[in-house]
Amino acid sequence: MIFAVNYKVFMSVSEIVKYWKIEDMYKVFLDIDESSESNVKPMLNNIASKWLELPNEFLASNTMDGCEIYIPNLHMITLVIDDN
C-alpha cells in the first residue's frame, strides 16, 4: 500500500484468512502503528470515495450508493480500530 506511506501511515500485515461467507475472498488484518492513527482518515480517501463511519470502524463497499473503490478487485473493506 504505497499510498499509505504517502500519508505517513505505517502498517504491517499480521494475518490473512479466508472469509467464510464468500468464496475466493480473504480478510487481511493490518497492524497500524499508533503514531499513524491520526493520518488514517485522509488515507482512506485514496481507497474509496465513500465510507460508512461506525464506532471504531470504517466500511466501504461497492454495493453502497455512490461508493467507488479505487483498488482493482477489491469489493469491500472494513477498517476496525482496535484500542487494545
ChimeraX commands (.cxc) that place a marker at each C-alpha (Angstrom):
marker #1 position 0.00,0.00,0.00 radius 0.5
marker #1 position 2.29,2.68,-1.29 radius 0.5
marker #1 position -0.33,5.39,-0.75 radius 0.5
marker #1 position -0.22,4.63,3.00 radius 0.5
marker #1 position 3.42,5.71,3.12 radius 0.5
marker #1 position 2.46,8.98,1.38 radius 0.5
marker #1 position 0.13,9.70,4.32 radius 0.5
marker #1 position 2.69,8.53,6.88 radius 0.5
marker #1 position 0.53,5.57,7.89 radius 0.5
marker #1 position 2.85,2.77,8.86 radius 0.5
marker #1 position 1.33,-0.70,8.92 radius 0.5
marker #1 position 2.16,-4.35,8.55 radius 0.5
marker #1 position 0.11,-7.40,7.62 radius 0.5
marker #1 position -0.44,-9.51,10.72 radius 0.5
marker #1 position -2.74,-12.20,9.33 radius 0.5
marker #1 position -4.57,-13.34,6.17 radius 0.5
marker #1 position -7.55,-15.71,6.46 radius 0.5
marker #1 position -10.25,-16.95,4.09 radius 0.5
marker #1 position -13.54,-15.06,4.51 radius 0.5
marker #1 position -16.13,-17.69,5.41 radius 0.5
marker #1 position -19.13,-16.01,3.73 radius 0.5
marker #1 position -17.78,-15.60,0.20 radius 0.5
marker #1 position -15.58,-17.98,-1.78 radius 0.5
marker #1 position -12.27,-16.56,-3.07 radius 0.5
marker #1 position -12.44,-13.67,-0.60 radius 0.5
marker #1 position -9.98,-13.03,2.21 radius 0.5
marker #1 position -9.71,-10.99,5.37 radius 0.5
marker #1 position -6.41,-9.18,5.80 radius 0.5
marker #1 position -5.51,-7.92,9.23 radius 0.5
marker #1 position -3.22,-4.91,9.43 radius 0.5
marker #1 position -1.37,-3.59,12.42 radius 0.5
marker #1 position -1.20,0.19,12.23 radius 0.5
marker #1 position 1.47,1.98,14.19 radius 0.5
marker #1 position -0.11,4.02,16.97 radius 0.5
marker #1 position 1.69,7.17,15.83 radius 0.5
marker #1 position -0.06,6.83,12.43 radius 0.5
marker #1 position -3.66,6.73,13.66 radius 0.5
marker #1 position -4.37,10.43,13.09 radius 0.5
marker #1 position -3.39,10.04,9.42 radius 0.5
marker #1 position -5.72,7.11,8.68 radius 0.5
marker #1 position -8.82,9.14,7.70 radius 0.5
marker #1 position -7.06,11.16,4.96 radius 0.5
marker #1 position -5.56,7.94,3.60 radius 0.5
marker #1 position -8.99,6.30,3.29 radius 0.5
marker #1 position -9.97,8.75,0.54 radius 0.5
marker #1 position -7.36,7.05,-1.68 radius 0.5
marker #1 position -9.04,3.68,-1.18 radius 0.5
marker #1 position -12.71,4.55,-1.72 radius 0.5
marker #1 position -14.90,7.53,-2.49 radius 0.5
marker #1 position -17.34,6.95,0.36 radius 0.5
marker #1 position -17.04,5.45,3.83 radius 0.5
marker #1 position -19.63,4.46,6.40 radius 0.5
marker #1 position -18.24,5.50,9.77 radius 0.5
marker #1 position -19.29,3.33,12.70 radius 0.5
marker #1 position -17.95,3.26,16.26 radius 0.5
marker #1 position -14.32,2.08,15.94 radius 0.5
marker #1 position -14.90,1.00,12.32 radius 0.5
marker #1 position -14.89,2.33,8.76 radius 0.5
marker #1 position -16.65,0.41,5.96 radius 0.5
marker #1 position -16.57,0.86,2.18 radius 0.5
marker #1 position -18.36,-1.47,-0.24 radius 0.5
marker #1 position -19.08,-1.34,-3.95 radius 0.5
marker #1 position -22.71,-2.14,-3.02 radius 0.5
marker #1 position -23.08,1.22,-1.21 radius 0.5
marker #1 position -24.72,4.03,-3.19 radius 0.5
marker #1 position -22.09,6.41,-4.51 radius 0.5
marker #1 position -19.13,4.33,-3.36 radius 0.5
marker #1 position -16.32,3.65,-5.79 radius 0.5
marker #1 position -13.38,1.55,-4.60 radius 0.5
marker #1 position -10.18,2.56,-6.35 radius 0.5
marker #1 position -8.20,-0.66,-5.79 radius 0.5
marker #1 position -8.79,-3.24,-8.55 radius 0.5
marker #1 position -10.58,-6.45,-7.47 radius 0.5
marker #1 position -11.35,-5.04,-4.03 radius 0.5
marker #1 position -15.10,-5.14,-3.40 radius 0.5
marker #1 position -15.36,-4.36,0.30 radius 0.5
marker #1 position -13.06,-3.14,3.02 radius 0.5
marker #1 position -13.60,-2.74,6.73 radius 0.5
marker #1 position -11.07,-0.96,8.87 radius 0.5
marker #1 position -11.51,-1.73,12.56 radius 0.5
marker #1 position -9.76,0.44,15.10 radius 0.5
marker #1 position -8.64,-1.84,17.90 radius 0.5
marker #1 position -7.98,0.08,21.10 radius 0.5
marker #1 position -6.07,-2.78,22.76 radius 0.5
marker link #1:1,2 radius 0.2
marker link #1:2,3 radius 0.2
marker link #1:3,4 radius 0.2
marker link #1:4,5 radius 0.2
marker link #1:5,6 radius 0.2
marker link #1:6,7 radius 0.2
marker link #1:7,8 radius 0.2
marker link #1:8,9 radius 0.2
marker link #1:9,10 radius 0.2
marker link #1:10,11 radius 0.2
marker link #1:11,12 radius 0.2
marker link #1:12,13 radius 0.2
marker link #1:13,14 radius 0.2
marker link #1:14,15 radius 0.2
marker link #1:15,16 radius 0.2
marker link #1:16,17 radius 0.2
marker link #1:17,18 radius 0.2
marker link #1:18,19 radius 0.2
marker link #1:19,20 radius 0.2
marker link #1:20,21 radius 0.2
marker link #1:21,22 radius 0.2
marker link #1:22,23 radius 0.2
marker link #1:23,24 radius 0.2
marker link #1:24,25 radius 0.2
marker link #1:25,26 radius 0.2
marker link #1:26,27 radius 0.2
marker link #1:27,28 radius 0.2
marker link #1:28,29 radius 0.2
marker link #1:29,30 radius 0.2
marker link #1:30,31 radius 0.2
marker link #1:31,32 radius 0.2
marker link #1:32,33 radius 0.2
marker link #1:33,34 radius 0.2
marker link #1:34,35 radius 0.2
marker link #1:35,36 radius 0.2
marker link #1:36,37 radius 0.2
marker link #1:37,38 radius 0.2
marker link #1:38,39 radius 0.2
marker link #1:39,40 radius 0.2
marker link #1:40,41 radius 0.2
marker link #1:41,42 radius 0.2
marker link #1:42,43 radius 0.2
marker link #1:43,44 radius 0.2
marker link #1:44,45 radius 0.2
marker link #1:45,46 radius 0.2
marker link #1:46,47 radius 0.2
marker link #1:47,48 radius 0.2
marker link #1:48,49 radius 0.2
marker link #1:49,50 radius 0.2
marker link #1:50,51 radius 0.2
marker link #1:51,52 radius 0.2
marker link #1:52,53 radius 0.2
marker link #1:53,54 radius 0.2
marker link #1:54,55 radius 0.2
marker link #1:55,56 radius 0.2
marker link #1:56,57 radius 0.2
marker link #1:57,58 radius 0.2
marker link #1:58,59 radius 0.2
marker link #1:59,60 radius 0.2
marker link #1:60,61 radius 0.2
marker link #1:61,62 radius 0.2
marker link #1:62,63 radius 0.2
marker link #1:63,64 radius 0.2
marker link #1:64,65 radius 0.2
marker link #1:65,66 radius 0.2
marker link #1:66,67 radius 0.2
marker link #1:67,68 radius 0.2
marker link #1:68,69 radius 0.2
marker link #1:69,70 radius 0.2
marker link #1:70,71 radius 0.2
marker link #1:71,72 radius 0.2
marker link #1:72,73 radius 0.2
marker link #1:73,74 radius 0.2
marker link #1:74,75 radius 0.2
marker link #1:75,76 radius 0.2
marker link #1:76,77 radius 0.2
marker link #1:77,78 radius 0.2
marker link #1:78,79 radius 0.2
marker link #1:79,80 radius 0.2
marker link #1:80,81 radius 0.2
marker link #1:81,82 radius 0.2
marker link #1:82,83 radius 0.2
marker link #1:83,84 radius 0.2
view
